[in-house]
């Protein structure tokens, strides 16, 4: 199999490439990534020298680049490439529409023109990796989202991902493209860019800086370790049914404040580092996702409890201080000040 992974220098994409190269050393993987602020080839150091791996710097929204990649042969696509931070989508929605919607459309078009996938076997898929945020927000007593829950996105980011999902599924119905969509809950683990909650709080705590928590800290998220997510994607890639949506959740609902206090406890840092800041506009109160379908059909279950996964993640950031110290400089510093200081 020749697998095209888009956005493979980002957090989940790089973990997926590492996972697949370990599990399937016979596989050829092409990593197409534009290397935006969150793309980092250091995430793949140590795994990027093998004969089965090739990196192409390029934009999924650029038809010429995508056609060149497909022209060399592609058996399956896993599309991670996306702008993914809600706060940034509020500042500049246009970037999210271009990458998340238009870019996905370019990939789908190339898949139809160059794929010829009907004769390539049952493992030839276009796997669209999405998010539980497309479903919107839940009340405190609402049941978790299922694959049949209506889409009700709250931010430009989640709206752009919902649009990409629907476009991908439309290509399945219109062109017969073997599309599968996965929607995951909040991922955490190694190599996550420190604008996201857990790496931001861990790295700030290690520097004895304030930990900026939105609102009252009561927003609830379902947490999924990135390795459990990679296993789910592997199963969907080899066993999923075209035209289907699979929710991937970690059975790990926690409020943001609970998460922050757990990692402070693990680091031996005081709760006094917590600093409550003005909430973001349209902040969804609760996400929760029901992974019953992928469990029943494919046998997937998360292996990590949240407490174990968080402990391993905190330890990774302790052991890889140089990795995140290089990131938390320059443009990141200016962005951080704009987002959190003075709120």
C-alpha positions, 0 to 999 in steps of 0.5 A: 500500500502507498499511503498519502498522509496529509498534515503528517508533520502536525501533532496527530499526523506525526504520531500516526506516521510513527505508529504506522511505520512501526506497525507496517514497515512494508508500507510506503508513506508520503507525507504532504505538509505545508509546514505552517506554524504547527507543522514540525519535522522534528516530530518525525525525527528518527523515523524519517530516514527509512526507504518507505517514507517520503516528505513533500512540502506542499499545500493541499489547496494547491491543485498542481502540488496535489496532482503531482503527488497523486500522479506518482501513485496513491492507494489511500489517503488519510487527511489530517491537514487542517487549521485546527485552533478555535481561537485562531479561527475566530481571528481569521476564518478565511484561512480555515475555509481555504485549508479545511474546505477548499483543500479537502475538495482539492484532495477529493477531486484528485482522488476521483481523477487519479485514484481509480480506486475501485480496482485497488482492493478493499483497503483503498480509502479516503479517510477524512479525520474530523472532530467531535466539535462539528456536533456543537455543545451538549448540556450537562445531562445530555447523552453523548454524541453519536454518528446520527447526532445533527451537526451544529458547529459553533466556531469557524473552525468547527463549521469548516470541518463540518463542511469538509465532512459533508463534502467528503461524504457527498463525493462518496454518494456522487462519485462512488469514492470510498470515503470514511469519516472519523470524528474524535474527541480531544486528543493529547499526547507527545508532540502536541503544539503548546497552544492546546490546553494540556501542553500549554498548561504543562509547559507554563507550569514548568516555567512557573508561569500563570496557567490561563483557564477560560471562564470558570474552568467548567467546560467539559471535554472527552479526552483521547490519548493520541495513540488510542486514536492512531489505533482507531484510524488503523482499524478504520483504514483496514476494516471500515465501511465506505460511506460511514462515519465513526466516532472515536471517544476516550471515555474520559470526560473532565472539566478543564479545571480538573485537567489542570489540577491533575497535571499540577499535582503530577508536577508538584506545582501549586494551584495558585498558578491557575489564572482565570481569564475572560472566556472565548466567544461562543465557547462550547460548554461540553463535548462527549462522544459515544464510540459504541459503533466503532467498538461494535463493528471493529472491536476498538476500545481505548487502552489508556485511562485519562489519568495514565495517559496524562501522567505519560504525557506530562512525563514526555514534556518533562523529558523533551524540554528542548522540543517545546522551548524552541517552539515557545518563542517568536511568533508563538510569544506574540500570539500568546500575549494577544490571546491571554495577557490582559484578559 
